[in-house]
Amino acid sequence: MARPAVGAAVRRCAECGGYEYGGSPACGTCRALVDGIVEEEWHSVLHRWEVRAGEEAAFAGMVADEPERHDWRVVDAALDRLACSACGDRLGRGPVGCSPCDQAHGFRYSAIETERPGVPQGNEHAVRVNVSVVRRPHVTSANELLVRHLFLPFLLVGLLPTTEEAQRISALAKRGSAASQGHLLERAIEDTFRGHFASLD
């Protein structure tokens, strides 16, 4: 399962104890789940376009050159397969200040975001931003990374906080260090979405 269905219950991860997907990047299981969101769509597109193994790198380059024509997951997967000419890391994942990576990271946001049926407007954008942040953790503050990875499991099942709710959680995160705020923030996010679930495990 690369991505939970809209309306599915959030589940605990056996490895990290948090909600599945939310332990990324520190938890290997959650990191694999988050990467799977991108990889599943990439392999689906390769199959639909009948891209052969030897053509995958060229196809990734084509996708990266025209991100506005492709789903965001396909663009992210394409960038993963291209090396930055300046820093040598995966394109878009290099250090802040690496010009080709910064440019590729900015262009990724011109990719297509298609809302799934039954989700509030803006859910897909929130999913893709949170996925991008947790897959590129070294360029984000510890507090922002914490909020993003705690929200991600709920966004993936189709929920979306209001602007006021998101601002309240963000303000709460800024009151202390990420290490001390984890359980407090998780409880606040659970409370935000509690009305959408019969129970949260």
Number of C-alpha atoms within 10 A of each C-alpha: 8 15 15 20 12 16 15 12 17 20 15 17 16 11 12 16 12 20 22 26 33 29 26 27 20 12 18 14 19 23 18 15 21 26 21 17 21 23 20 16 18 20 14 12 15 17 11 9 10 10 15 10 8 8 11 14 14 14 17 21 15 13 21 25 14 14 21 17 14 18 20 25 23 28 30 30 22 26 22 18 17 18 16 20 13 12 15 12 15 16 25 25 25 22 14 12 9 16 16 17 25 16 13 20 19 11 17 23 18 16 20 18 19 13 14 13 9 10 17 13 14 14 21 22 17 20 23 20 16 24 24 20 18 26 18 17 17 14 13 13 10 15 19 18 22 25 23 23 24 26 26 26 26 26 23 26 19 22 23 23 19 10 8 9 15 16 12 13 19 17 11 16 21 12 11 12 12 18 10 11 17 17 13 13 20 19 12 16 20 17 12 16 15 13 9 13 13 8 9 14 9
